[in-house]
């Protein structure tokens, strides 16, 4: 018989096929992606990369996996709508490793988020001396509970009763600070102005206005509304400040009154300060003093747990160690009885070092990790995974990485691919684009000007393709021949936050300063620990913007206010009609634009509102126009389009034009005015905050990696914006890894030489040209290679 050369039918499925993708701004995109290869998606911000990779391919893969579970189980899972696409073929299980910050729960640490703490707890429960109890006894999230009483058991028609004497369920939570590591005390003088009465607005707590129901509540409790608080009796003051939840009837309505202090403790102090709105955080910083818990000394654990040790170290000692040191300690531990556990822990800790996070400690709060650190922490669980033939989806994995660390990240991506996995990466950095097997370039522009595939092929073909990405791929910034002269300096003396080693540095003012160094070298510790909080300093970071899917750039920046007033004036009606959250809202969807249909245990379906066709407003409101456009048309405009629209003619609104000018200035011209804030990337959020802050009177702007999410072509525009800020008399300090920003700076402060306890010192201060000339730091070496490339 002749030998057949036909491949096995199962081996022919070597492509992921996408046909007719229309998610967000995608324009009927069809593409074929090779499996078991590394594919990089490029294109300017807003060109549709995330819509194709995350919104279409990964979303459908996850949705289809969820549908394999029973309807009952699906009821407990997040509901996923089917993406706008005609057909998807060849999908494999998608594992998404994104940049979402890890939960801001104050009890969540690097150790609890990666199972390292769980392994350490088991280790101590087995070989810790003296023995304390089961693994839960070593957890700062579990309180010790005691119970006693009658236990009743029904068996075969008989009832057995047994008296249980003091059953103890051991936990390791310090009872004083409830596992937080710190205790808080409230400064009463920051809660109210004693010389004023309640009706005069004596309370300075955010949200406590006496105009609404709060005023009636206080009155209903019998508190004198028109007397100054200093004349209150002790009992009245006790009621106002500490009253437990008390049910009262006000104007025929049943309400609950609770004292100000317990209410603050529940609503504000139980949250991580990073997750609060700015005005609430300012109040908490003013009113609440946080100090280390005197009982557990910040370890979060009970005294019994701290006495239990292995090799002279308690579980708290191990969690405060730098992970690279902890890995060495575990390696030297010779305990055959727990060998498999030690092997697993060893692998986990080595993965931290391998991925460039060896400088962290397990007790580091998860909410304080940057987007890049959070993404790499999530990667750890996949490094030693035995899974193959899955699709790993990464969102700019090089964010927050020094050029020195990018090569290491590239090795990890290649290793995942070589195990037989499909790796899809959304990326802007040329170093990572260079290792791709296949490149998909989206564009040609952003927003409505993007959403098309402008190139598919190899990296070499991309260089010759003439697309925006291809043209800029080999861009190299030049070192400045002349740098600006500082107008003064900001002194930092004895900085010792986190790993800083008593750093003294003078930060020049009136110029563009780049603070550089490998991840974990102490850049953020220096700036946020010693510069943030000074008068005139405005910090613009990439943290989440508080707002629901009803919030958009127009509401966040205050742009909608002058627009609504102009519409109202032009049509002789109330401004509230032009708000989708107020009187003008479509009555069917309440201004959301979509209808949510709850299907019990099945997935909740989100569908466009049929009444307003997703436009959010009542039909009568849409008949009112300004310059020939109705309010829904205006919200659908891009910033660029709106800038021209509000510049002249009947629709000229100077206040709106000024705000739009700043939004376009920071590179957000492609966003629409009505795009939900929940859909913005980290870099877009930072630039939106920058546009708002530019209206303030800040003298010193601190930007944390402003090139995040920026295409190579847009970095140039950002540098132009930074120059305009400096030329306008501002001082700009940029924490940055991008070599183009370093080369463009007037002054560079380089921290290092390494990460964690190998960093924390200033290894260079001077101009970029001097940094390249000396070239003996990691940053200097990479910058020299970049400008010489």
ZAMARGU-4260 file (C-alpha; in steps of 0.2 Angstrom, whole numbers, plus 5000, padded with zeros to 4 digits):
<rodrens>
0) 5000/5000/5000 | 5007/5017/4996 | 5011/5028/5011 | 4999/5043/5012 | 5006/5060/5015
5) 4990/5068/5019 | 4990/5077/5036 | 4979/5071/5050 | 4962/5080/5050 | 4965/5086/5068
10) 4982/5095/5062 | 4973/5106/5049 | 4966/5117/5062 | 4981/5129/5064 | 4972/5146/5062
15) 4961/5157/5072 | 4949/5164/5060 | 4939/5180/5063 | 4926/5186/5050 | 4916/5202/5051
20) 4921/5209/5068 | 4912/5225/5072 | 4915/5227/5090 | 4917/5246/5095 | 4926/5255/5080
25) 4930/5239/5070 | 4924/5240/5052 | 4919/5223/5047 | 4937/5216/5051 | 4942/5198/5045
30) 4959/5191/5049 | 4967/5174/5051 | 4980/5172/5065 | 4992/5157/5066 | 4991/5146/5081
35) 5006/5141/5092 | 5014/5157/5086 | 5018/5174/5094 | 5007/5187/5086 | 5009/5206/5090
40) 4995/5218/5087 | 5001/5236/5084 | 4993/5253/5079 | 4989/5270/5087 | 4979/5271/5103
45) 4961/5269/5099 | 4964/5260/5082 | 4955/5245/5088 | 4968/5233/5094 | 4960/5229/5111
50) 4943/5228/5102 | 4949/5214/5091 | 4960/5205/5104 | 4951/5207/5120 | 4933/5212/5115
55) 4931/5199/5101 | 4943/5184/5102 | 4946/5183/5120 | 4928/5188/5125 | 4920/5175/5114
60) 4932/5161/5120 | 4928/5165/5138 | 4909/5166/5134 | 4910/5149/5125 | 4919/5141/5140
65) 4906/5148/5152 | 4892/5140/5142 | 4899/5123/5145 | 4894/5124/5163 | 4877/5121/5169
70) 4864/5135/5170 | 4865/5134/5189 | 4884/5137/5189 | 4883/5151/5176 | 4872/5160/5188
75) 4887/5163/5199 | 4898/5168/5185 | 4900/5185/5176 | 4888/5187/5162 | 4896/5190/5145
80) 4887/5196/5130 | 4892/5189/5113 | 4904/5201/5103 | 4898/5209/5087 | 4906/5197/5075
85) 4899/5186/5060 | 4910/5171/5063 | 4924/5165/5074 | 4933/5148/5071 | 4948/5139/5078
90) 4947/5147/5095 | 4956/5139/5110 | 4954/5142/5129 | 4959/5161/5132 | 4969/5166/5147
95) 4969/5185/5149 | 4983/5193/5158 | 4978/5212/5159 | 4984/5227/5167 | 4969/5229/5179
100) 4975/5235/5196 | 4973/5221/5208 | 4959/5223/5221 | 4961/5238/5233 | 4955/5227/5247
105) 4967/5233/5262 | 4969/5215/5267 | 4975/5209/5250 | 4994/5207/5249 | 5006/5200/5236
110) 5006/5184/5246 | 4988/5182/5247 | 4985/5186/5229 | 4998/5173/5223 | 4995/5158/5235
115) 5012/5161/5243 | 5004/5165/5260 | 4993/5149/5258 | 5008/5138/5256 | 5018/5147/5270
120) 5003/5144/5282 | 5002/5126/5278 | 5021/5125/5281 | 5020/5133/5298 | 5005/5122/5303
125) 5016/5107/5300 | 5033/5111/5306 | 5031/5128/5315 | 5037/5127/5333 | 5028/5129/5345
130) 5013/5122/5336 | 4999/5134/5336 | 4985/5126/5325 | 4979/5123/5308 | 4983/5134/5293
135) 4969/5146/5297 | 4978/5150/5314 | 4991/5159/5304 | 4979/5169/5293 | 4977/5188/5297
140) 4960/5187/5288 | 4952/5174/5300 | 4948/5179/5318 | 4948/5167/5332 | 4930/5162/5336
145) 4924/5153/5352 | 4907/5144/5353 | 4898/5134/5367 | 4880/5128/5369 | 4869/5113/5365
150) 4873/5104/5348 | 4857/5094/5341 | 4859/5080/5329 | 4844/5071/5321 | 4846/5053/5316
155) 4834/5040/5311 | 4819/5049/5320 | 4829/5051/5336 | 4836/5068/5342 | 4853/5067/5351
160) 4859/5082/5361 | 4876/5086/5366 | 4883/5100/5376 | 4898/5108/5368 | 4911/5115/5380
165) 4920/5131/5372 | 4923/5125/5354 | 4938/5136/5348 | 4940/5140/5329 | 4958/5147/5328
170) 4962/5162/5317 | 4977/5173/5316 | 4969/5190/5315 | 4976/5203/5327 | 4960/5208/5337
175) 4965/5226/5340 | 4968/5231/5321 | 4957/5217/5314 | 4971/5211/5302 | 4974/5228/5295
180) 4991/5231/5303 | 4986/5249/5308 | 4974/5257/5319 | 4965/5273/5315 | 4960/5288/5327
185) 4947/5301/5321 | 4951/5320/5325 | 4935/5327/5330 | 4940/5345/5325 | 4941/5339/5307
190) 4922/5333/5308 | 4914/5350/5312 | 4916/5368/5316 | 4910/5370/5334 | 4906/5388/5332
195) 4893/5385/5319 | 4876/5377/5320 | 4871/5362/5310 | 4859/5372/5299 | 4874/5384/5295
200) 4884/5369/5288 | 4895/5365/5304 | 4898/5347/5297 | 4914/5346/5286 | 4912/5328/5282
205) 4909/5325/5263 | 4891/5321/5258 | 4884/5328/5274 | 4873/5342/5268 | 4859/5349/5279
210) 4848/5354/5263 | 4842/5336/5260 | 4837/5321/5270 | 4852/5322/5282 | 4845/5339/5289
215) 4828/5331/5293 | 4837/5315/5300 | 4847/5326/5312 | 4831/5336/5317 | 4821/5320/5319
220) 4834/5314/5332 | 4830/5330/5342 | 4846/5338/5339 | 4845/5358/5339 | 4848/5363/5322
225) 4851/5382/5325 | 4862/5381/5340 | 4881/5381/5338 | 4889/5364/5342 | 4899/5370/5356
230) 4883/5373/5366 | 4877/5355/5364 | 4875/5345/5379 | 4886/5330/5382 | 4871/5319/5377
235) 4867/5328/5361 | 4886/5327/5356 | 4886/5309/5360 | 4870/5306/5349 | 4877/5316/5335
240) 4894/5307/5335 | 4892/5290/5341 | 4873/5285/5341 | 4871/5267/5335 | 4859/5263/5320
245) 4842/5270/5327 | 4825/5268/5317 | 4815/5285/5317 | 4800/5292/5308 | 4803/5308/5298
250) 4788/5316/5289 | 4780/5299/5289 | 4795/5290/5281 | 4804/5276/5291 | 4823/5281/5291
255) 4838/5275/5301 | 4850/5287/5310 | 4868/5283/5314 | 4881/5293/5322 | 4894/5302/5311
260) 4909/5292/5318 | 4903/5274/5315 | 4896/5279/5298 | 4913/5286/5293 | 4921/5270/5299
265) 4909/5259/5289 | 4909/5270/5273 | 4927/5277/5272 | 4939/5269/5284 | 4935/5251/5278
270) 4941/5256/5260 | 4958/5257/5254 | 4963/5276/5253 | 4969/5273/5235 | 4951/5268/5230
275) 4943/5284/5236 | 4937/5299/5227 | 4950/5313/5228 | 4939/5325/5239 | 4935/5310/5251
280) 4953/5305/5252 | 4958/5323/5256 | 4945/5323/5271 | 4951/5306/5277 | 4969/5312/5277
285) 4964/5327/5287 | 4953/5319/5299 | 4960/5302/5302 | 4977/5298/5309 | 4983/5280/5305
290) 4997/5273/5316 | 5005/5256/5317 | 4995/5244/5328 | 5003/5244/5345 | 4998/5226/5349
295) 5005/5217/5333 | 5017/5230/5328 | 5010/5230/5310 | 5012/5211/5307 | 4992/5209/5307
300) 4994/5193/5317 | 4991/5188/5336 | 5006/5186/5348 | 5004/5166/5348 | 5007/5166/5329
305) 5022/5177/5330 | 5030/5165/5343 | 5028/5150/5331 | 5045/5149/5321 | 5054/5139/5308
310) 5073/5141/5309 | 5071/5156/5321 | 5059/5166/5309 | 5040/5168/5311 | 5028/5169/5296
315) 5028/5188/5298 | 5047/5189/5297 | 5046/5179/5281 | 5033/5190/5273 | 5043/5206/5276
320) 5058/5198/5268 | 5062/5203/5250 | 5056/5188/5239 | 5073/5185/5231 | 5080/5183/5249
325) 5065/5172/5254 | 5068/5161/5240 | 5086/5158/5246 | 5080/5155/5263 | 5067/5142/5257
330) 5080/5133/5246 | 5091/5130/5262 | 5077/5123/5272 | 5079/5104/5273 | 5063/5096/5279
335) 5059/5079/5270 | 5042/5078/5278 | 5036/5094/5268 | 5047/5092/5253 | 5033/5093/5240
340) 5026/5109/5248 | 5044/5117/5248 | 5046/5112/5230 | 5030/5121/5225 | 5034/5136/5236
345) 5052/5137/5229 | 5045/5137/5211 | 5033/5151/5215 | 5046/5162/5223 | 5059/5159/5209
350) 5045/5164/5197 | 5044/5181/5205 | 5063/5183/5203 | 5062/5177/5185 | 5049/5189/5180
355) 5058/5204/5188 | 5048/5206/5204 | 5060/5198/5216 | 5062/5215/5224 | 5044/5214/5231
360) 5039/5207/5248 | 5024/5196/5252 | 5017/5208/5264 | 5016/5222/5251 | 4998/5228/5249
365) 4991/5222/5232 | 4983/5239/5229 | 5000/5248/5229 | 5006/5238/5214 | 5008/5248/5198
370) 4998/5241/5182 | 5014/5233/5175 | 5018/5225/5192 | 5000/5219/5194 | 5001/5211/5176
375) 5017/5202/5180 | 5011/5196/5196 | 4996/5188/5187 | 5008/5180/5175 | 5017/5170/5188
380) 5004/5157/5190 | 5005/5153/5171 | 5024/5151/5170 | 5025/5134/5177 | 5008/5128/5170
385) 5007/5111/5162 | 4993/5118/5150 | 4997/5119/5132 | 4987/5124/5116 | 4979/5138/5125
390) 4979/5156/5120 | 4988/5169/5131 | 4982/5187/5129 | 4993/5201/5135 | 4990/5219/5136
395) 5006/5229/5134 | 5016/5217/5145 | 5031/5229/5145 | 5022/5243/5154 | 5032/5249/5169
400) 5048/5239/5163 | 5065/5247/5161 | 5073/5242/5144 | 5084/5231/5154 | 5069/5221/5160
405) 5060/5220/5143 | 5072/5207/5136 | 5068/5196/5151 | 5049/5198/5147 | 5052/5194/5129
410) 5060/5178/5134 | 5045/5173/5145 | 5033/5177/5130 | 5044/5166/5119 | 5044/5152/5131
415) 5025/5152/5133 | 5024/5151/5114 | 5037/5137/5113 | 5027/5126/5124 | 5014/5125/5111
420) 5003/5140/5115 | 4996/5154/5105 | 5002/5171/5112 | 4993/5187/5107 | 5001/5203/5113
425) 4995/5221/5111 | 5010/5231/5111 | 5019/5248/5106 | 5037/5245/5111 | 5048/5241/5096
430) 5059/5228/5106 | 5043/5217/5109 | 5037/5220/5091 | 5054/5213/5085 | 5051/5196/5092
435) 5034/5193/5084 | 5031/5179/5072 | 5017/5188/5064 | 5011/5206/5066 | 4994/5213/5063
440) 4994/5232/5061 | 4977/5241/5064 | 4973/5259/5059 | 4976/5270/5049 | 4970/5282/5063
445) 4961/5281/5079 | 4942/5280/5084 | 4931/5282/5069 | 4947/5284/5058 | 4953/5267/5063
450) 4946/5250/5065 | 4954/5242/5049 | 4968/5231/5046 | 4982/5240/5037 | 4995/5227/5037
455) 4998/5208/5041 | 5014/5199/5040 | 5032/5198/5047 | 5041/5212/5056 | 5053/5214/5041
460) 5038/5216/5029 | 5031/5229/5042 | 5046/5239/5040 | 5044/5241/5022 | 5025/5242/5022
465) 5024/5261/5024 | 5010/5261/5038 | 5012/5273/5052 | 5019/5259/5063 | 5031/5253/5050
470) 5037/5271/5047 | 5040/5274/5065 | 5047/5257/5070 | 5065/5262/5069 | 5063/5280/5076
475) 5077/5285/5087 | 5076/5301/5098 | 5091/5312/5097 | 5100/5319/5113 | 5097/5337/5116
480) 5111/5348/5111 | 5105/5362/5123 | 5096/5360/5139 | 5086/5372/5149 | 5093/5381/5164
485) 5084/5378/5180 | 5075/5392/5189 | 5077/5384/5206 | 5077/5367/5215 | 5066/5357/5226
490) 5076/5349/5240 | 5073/5331/5246 | 5083/5327/5261 | 5085/5310/5270 | 5071/5301/5259
495) 5069/5283/5266 | 5052/5278/5260 | 5052/5259/5256 | 5069/5254/5249 | 5077/5272/5248
500) 5093/5273/5258 | 5093/5291/5266 | 5093/5299/5249 | 5097/5318/5247 | 5094/5325/5230
505) 5090/5342/5222 | 5076/5341/5209 | 5078/5356/5197 | 5063/5367/5194 | 5057/5375/5178
510) 5064/5361/5167 | 5059/5344/5161 | 5066/5331/5173 | 5066/5312/5170 | 5067/5300/5185
515) 5073/5283/5179 | 5079/5267/5185 | 5074/5248/5184 | 5057/5243/5191 | 5059/5243/5210
520) 5074/5255/5211 | 5064/5267/5221 | 5058/5280/5208 | 5040/5280/5214 | 5045/5280/5232
525) 5056/5295/5230 | 5043/5305/5221 | 5027/5300/5230 | 5036/5299/5247 | 5045/5315/5246
530) 5037/5326/5232 | 5019/5322/5232 | 5009/5332/5244 | 5020/5348/5244 | 5012/5365/5239
535) 5009/5367/5221 | 5013/5349/5216 | 5000/5341/5205 | 5002/5322/5203 | 4994/5314/5188
540) 4994/5295/5189 | 4986/5280/5180 | 4974/5275/5194 | 4956/5271/5190 | 4944/5286/5187
545) 4929/5284/5198 | 4913/5284/5188 | 4900/5272/5182 | 4897/5267/5163 | 4885/5283/5163
550) 4901/5294/5166 | 4911/5300/5150 | 4924/5312/5146 | 4912/5326/5144 | 4904/5324/5161
555) 4922/5320/5170 | 4930/5336/5163 | 4915/5348/5165 | 4913/5350/5147 | 4895/5345/5146
560) 4890/5360/5158 | 4893/5374/5145 | 4886/5363/5131 | 4870/5360/5140 | 4868/5378/5144
565) 4871/5383/5126 | 4858/5371/5120 | 4846/5377/5133 | 4849/5395/5128 | 4847/5392/5109
570) 4831/5383/5112 | 4823/5392/5126 | 4822/5377/5137 | 4829/5370/5154 | 4848/5363/5154
575) 4842/5348/5163 | 4834/5342/5147 | 4851/5339/5139 | 4857/5327/5153 | 4854/5308/5150
580) 4855/5307/5169 | 4841/5320/5172 | 4825/5326/5164 | 4830/5322/5146 | 4833/5304/5149
585) 4824/5291/5138 | 4811/5284/5150 | 4813/5266/5144 | 4831/5264/5148 | 4833/5278/5160
590) 4846/5286/5150 | 4858/5271/5150 | 4856/5268/5131 | 4854/5249/5134 | 4842/5238/5142
595) 4848/5224/5154 | 4837/5209/5154 | 4840/5197/5169 | 4837/5179/5165 | 4838/5171/5182
600) 4853/5159/5182 | 4856/5162/5163 | 4867/5176/5157 | 4861/5194/5159 | 4857/5201/5141
605) 4862/5219/5137 | 4853/5225/5121 | 4852/5243/5114 | 4836/5252/5119 | 4823/5251/5105
610) 4815/5267/5111 | 4830/5279/5109 | 4840/5267/5098 | 4855/5268/5111 | 4855/5287/5110
615) 4850/5289/5129 | 4838/5304/5126 | 4819/5306/5124 | 4814/5309/5106 | 4807/5327/5110
620) 4824/5332/5117 | 4833/5327/5100 | 4822/5339/5091 | 4832/5353/5099 | 4848/5358/5089
625) 4863/5369/5091 | 4872/5372/5075 | 4862/5359/5066 | 4867/5345/5078 | 4856/5338/5092
630) 4864/5333/5109 | 4866/5315/5104 | 4875/5320/5089 | 4887/5330/5099 | 4891/5316/5111
635) 4895/5305/5097 | 4908/5317/5090 | 4926/5314/5092 | 4936/5327/5102 | 4944/5333/5086
640) 4928/5335/5077 | 4920/5344/5092 | 4935/5356/5094 | 4931/5363/5076 | 4912/5362/5079
645) 4912/5373/5095 | 4925/5385/5088 | 4914/5396/5077 | 4897/5401/5070 | 4881/5398/5080
650) 4889/5383/5089 | 4903/5393/5096 | 4906/5390/5115 | 4923/5397/5121 | 4922/5387/5138
655) 4919/5371/5129 | 4932/5375/5116 | 4945/5378/5129 | 4942/5361/5138 | 4942/5352/5121
660) 4959/5361/5116 | 4967/5353/5132 | 4959/5336/5128 | 4966/5336/5110 | 4983/5343/5117
665) 4985/5327/5128 | 4982/5316/5113 | 4964/5311/5116 | 4957/5319/5100 | 4951/5302/5094
670) 4939/5298/5109 | 4921/5303/5108 | 4913/5314/5120 | 4901/5301/5126 | 4912/5286/5127
675) 4910/5277/5144 | 4924/5280/5156 | 4924/5262/5160 | 4931/5258/5143 | 4947/5269/5144
680) 4964/5261/5146 | 4977/5266/5160 | 4986/5278/5148 | 4970/5286/5142 | 4964/5289/5160
685) 4980/5297/5164 | 4980/5309/5150 | 4961/5313/5154 | 4967/5318/5171 | 4981/5328/5164
690) 4969/5338/5153 | 4958/5342/5169 | 4973/5346/5180 | 4981/5358/5166 | 4967/5370/5171
695) 4973/5371/5189 | 4986/5382/5196 | 4999/5369/5200 | 5017/5374/5198 | 5025/5356/5197
700) 5017/5342/5187 | 5022/5324/5191 | 5018/5312/5178 | 5019/5293/5181 | 5024/5284/5164
705) 5014/5296/5153 | 5020/5285/5137 | 5009/5271/5143 | 4998/5265/5129 | 5005/5278/5117
710) 5010/5273/5099 | 5028/5277/5093 | 5020/5291/5083 | 5011/5299/5098 | 5026/5299/5109
715) 5032/5314/5099 | 5016/5323/5102 | 5017/5320/5121 | 5035/5327/5121 | 5028/5342/5112
720) 5015/5344/5126 | 5028/5342/5140 | 5039/5356/5131 | 5024/5367/5130 | 5020/5365/5149
725) 5039/5369/5153 | 5039/5383/5141 | 5023/5390/5150 | 5033/5391/5166 | 5028/5375/5174
730) 5040/5362/5181 | 5038/5344/5175 | 5044/5328/5183 | 5041/5312/5173 | 5044/5294/5180
735) 5048/5286/5164 | 5056/5271/5155 | 5054/5276/5137 | 5071/5281/5130 | 5064/5295/5119
740) 5058/5304/5135 | 5075/5302/5143 | 5084/5309/5128 | 5072/5324/5127 | 5074/5328/5146
745) 5084/5343/5152 | 5089/5333/5168 | 5090/5315/5172 | 5089/5307/5190 | 5094/5289/5189
750) 5090/5277/5203 | 5098/5260/5206 | 5109/5251/5204 | 5097/5237/5205 | 5079/5233/5212
755) 5073/5231/5230 | 5087/5232/5243 | 5100/5232/5228 | 5092/5249/5223 | 5087/5265/5233
760) 5102/5276/5229 | 5104/5290/5216 | 5117/5283/5204 | 5117/5298/5192 | 5111/5316/5191
765) 5114/5326/5175 | 5110/5329/5157 | 5105/5315/5146 | 5121/5318/5136 | 5132/5316/5151
770) 5122/5300/5156 | 5126/5292/5139 | 5144/5298/5140 | 5147/5290/5157 | 5136/5275/5152
775) 5141/5265/5167 | 5123/5263/5174 | 5110/5251/5167 | 5100/5266/5161 | 5115/5275/5153
780) 5120/5259/5144 | 5102/5256/5136 | 5100/5275/5132 | 5117/5275/5123 | 5112/5259/5113
785) 5095/5268/5109 | 5102/5284/5102 | 5116/5276/5093 | 5104/5263/5085
</rodrens>
